[in-house]
Amino acid sequence: MSWEEFARSMGVEPRILENKEARLLKEFVMDLKFPTHCQGCQGLDLSNPNPVHHPSYELTPACNHDCIFCYSNVAVKLGKAPKPGYYGWERPYAITVSQYGEPLMSRRIVEVNRMLRERFPDARLDLQTNGSLLTEELWAKLDFDLVMISLDAASRERHLKITNANTFENVVNALKIVGEDKSVRSVVRTIFMPGINDEDIPRIAELAASLGVDEMMLQPLTIHELNVERLKKAGLDFERAESVAEFLKAAMEAKKFIDVRISGCQLAIYRTMDAITLFGARRVARDVVPIVKREREGL
């Protein structure tokens, strides 16, 4: 006998537990689109037992920012940063330049960009950058299909606190440069850090939209052990950082201003959850340095 049948046998009409806020989050998740950057990624296929990210071309592990949450600087400290080169396979759907370090610090950025365009003419080329070194002159020499620019604060002071670099105006200018170029898909990439920047997220979304940026890719924070003390000192709310509901609420606020999207592999999972499970879900946010699963190939 099911619990519903038992309840009715006792003269009680069973009711399904309902949470209005949970239902709204579920509806929000079902309406979200996958990020442009994630389209074509193996992580969207939940039947794949060992998905890997798009191929990447790594130029340098060096960076002119020292972000309090960054996995790349952890990789450098542990000697795990990938060597420069192409990590992928033939006939890729997309290639990211790059997942470690700041690619615009490399003198080879234009050369590599052209080489990848010629070598993989059918692949979507994504540039992932902090934007602080992007100028009109450099942009005129580059040829990407999608540009993701990291911005995790809506003010110069908070940007300095997070990145340890006085480059806020430069990053905003980079968003303006790519936002005005409608031949590319422009994305502001923001990390959800409750207690540090959660109040800034809708302001970042509004700022990016005003500059013509097409999309916000909001990502949850992964806490790497070497960054714990820095994040604690900055005021991170570790409990809220692991809450899926808190993350989705931040995305909902940003959605009022811009086409906000969340990591595709996570969205695919969240769509499989019922509203109550989704509302109470926790994300394991702790990790060591990420390891590149793709093989380094000679080009």
N, C-alpha and C positions, 0 to 999 in steps of 0.2 A: 504494500500500500504506500503510495506516495504521500508526502507531507500535505499536499493539497487535498487529497482524498481523506486523509486522517482529520484534517481541520474541518472539512465539511461534515464528516461523521459526528463531529462534536458540536455541530450547529454553528460553525464559524466560517464565514466566507473569506478565503485567503486573499491577501493583496500582495502584489509584487512590490518589494521595497523600492522606493523611488527617491531620488535625490535630484532636485531641479538643477543644481549647479553641475552635478555629474552629467546629466543629460545634455546640458548646454556645451560642456567640454567635448562630449562624444560627437555631437552635431558639428562642432567646430572642426574636429579632427577629420570627420568624413568629408567636409567641404574643402579642406586644404588641398593644394596642389603640391606635387613633389617639386623640390627645388630644381631649377634648370641644371645646375651643376650635377645633381644626382641622376638625371635622366640617362639611362643606358648603363647604370651601375649594377653590378651583380648583387649588391645588398638589397635591392628591391624585390628580389626573388627569394621568398622565405623558404622555398624548397631546396635552395642551395645550402649544403651543410658547411661550406667553407668559403664564403664570398670574399672577394678582395676589392679594394678600391680601384678606380680608374688608374691606368698607367700614369706615371709622372716623370717629368724630367727635372732632376735635382741639379741646381746650379751651384749653390753654396749653403752651408749650414750657418753662415754668419748673418747677423741681423743688427740693424742700428737701433732697434727697440729691445728692451729687456722686460717683457711683460711678466707680471706676477703669476700668471697661470700657464705659461707657454710650455708645450711638450718638446718643442725643438731645442730649447736651451737645456732641458733635462737630458735629451739625447746627446747633446754635445758634452755635457759634464760627465756622462757615463760612458762616453766613447762609443755610442751606438748610432750616431748620425750617419746617414747614408753618404757614400762618396758621390761626387758629381757624375751624372750620366742618366741614361734612360732606363727606367724600371717598368717593363711592360712586355707587350707582345705585338705580333703583326696584326694589322687591320683593327686597331683600337677604335672604339666608339668616340672616346674623348681622351685627351691628355692634359694633365694639370702641370703648370709651371709656376711654382713648385710647392711641395707640401712641407718642406723644411727650410728654414732660413728665409731671408728676404731676397728674392730673385733680382730685384732691380739694383742690388749692390754689385752684381756681377757685370763685368765689362762685356761678357759674351751674350747678354740677354737678347740683343737684336739678332746676332748671328744664329743663336739657337732657335729663336722664334722662326726665322726664315728657313732654317734647316728642317724643322719639324713640319712646317707648312708644305715644303717640297716633298719630304719623305712620306708624310701621311696626309695627302690632299683631302681625304674624305673625313678626317677626324675633326671633331670640335676641339679647339684649343682654348683652354681656360687659364687665365692668369690669376694667381692668388698672391696678393701683396698687401703690405701695410699702407701703401699709397704715399708714404712720406717723401719718396724720391721721384715721384711721377711728375713730369713737366709737360707742357704743350709740345716742346721740341722733341722729347723722348717719345711721347705718345704718337707723334706723326710717323715715327720709324717702326712702330710695333703693329702687329697684325694678329689680333686675338678675336675670338667669337664671343667670349664671356670674360668679364673682369670682376673678381671679388676683392673688395677693399675692406680691410678690417677696421672697425671703429667700435669701441666699447664704452665710450663716454660722450656726453653732450656738452662738455665744457673743457676748456684748456687745463684747468686745475685737476679735474678728475682723470683726464687723459694722461697727464703727467704722473699721477699717482699709480695708474695701472701700467703704463708703458715705460716709465722712467725715461721719457724722451719728450722734449719740448717741441712737438711736431703737429699739434692739433690743427693749426691753420693749414699746414701742408696737406694733411689727410683730407680735410674738407675741400681744399682746392682740387685734389685728385678726384674726389667724388663728383665735383662740378665738371671736370674735364670729360670723364667717361659718361656722365649723365647727359651731357649735351651731344654726345656722339651716338646717334640712333642706329648706327650700323653694328653696334655691339649690344649684348645684354649686360647691363650694369647691375651689380649686386653689392649691397653693404652687408658685411658678415659680422655678426655681433654675438658675443658669448654671454649667456645668462649667468650673472654672478650676484645672487640675492644678498643684500646687505652692503654691496659695493656699487652696483650699477643698475639695479632693477628699476629705480625711479627714472633713470636716464633712457631706458629702452624706448618708450614711446616718443621721447624727444629726439632720439637718434633717427627713428623712423620718419618723424615729421621733417627733420632737417634733410634727410636723404631724398625724400619725396620732393621737397622744394627745389632740389638741385637736379631733378630729372632722373634720379636713379630708379630703375625698374622694379627692384625686388630687394627684400631683406631676407637673409638666411640667418635665422635665429638658432643658435646651437646651445645645448646644455654644457655645463662645465664638467670637464674631466679633471679630477684632482690627482696630480702626480705627487708622489711622496716628497720629492725634493722641493715642492712648492707649497707644502702645507703651512709652514710657519709664515711665509710671505702673505698667503691668503688670509690666515688668521689675523695677522697684524693689520691687514687692510679692512677687516671687518666682515669677512664672508660668513653668512649664515649657512653652516654646513648642512643642517637639517633640511632647510628649504631647497638647497642646491640639489638634493636627491629626490625631491618631490616632483613627480610628473605633472600633477595638477598645478603646482606653482609655476612651473615652466610654461604650461599651456596658457595659464592666465596672463602671463607676460606677453605671450604671442598674440593673444586676443586684444590686448591693449594696443600693441603695435599695429595690428590689422586695421585699426581705425584710420591710419595714415598712409599705409603702403601695402603692397602685395607681399605679405609676410609668409614665409614658408619655414618648415623645420626639417631637420636631417631626414633624408628619404628612408634610410633603413629603419629609423625609429618610427617614422610615420606609418610604414608598412606594418610594423608590429602593433602600434596603438590602434590601428583600424580593426584588428582582430579581437580586441578586448571589449567586453560589455561595459556600459557606462560606470557601474559601481566599481568594477575592477580597475578601470582606467583612473578613476578619481582617487583611489587609494594606492595606486602603484608607486613603487619606489625604484629609482634608477641607481644601480651600483656605480657611483661616480669615482671610486678610487681605482688607480691603475699605476703601473710602472711605465717606463718609456714605451711608446708604441714601436712595433717592429714592422718594417716593410716586408710584406709577404711576397711581393713580386720579384722576379729575377732581374738583375742588372744586365742589360744587353748592350752590345757595341753597335753604334750607328755610324 
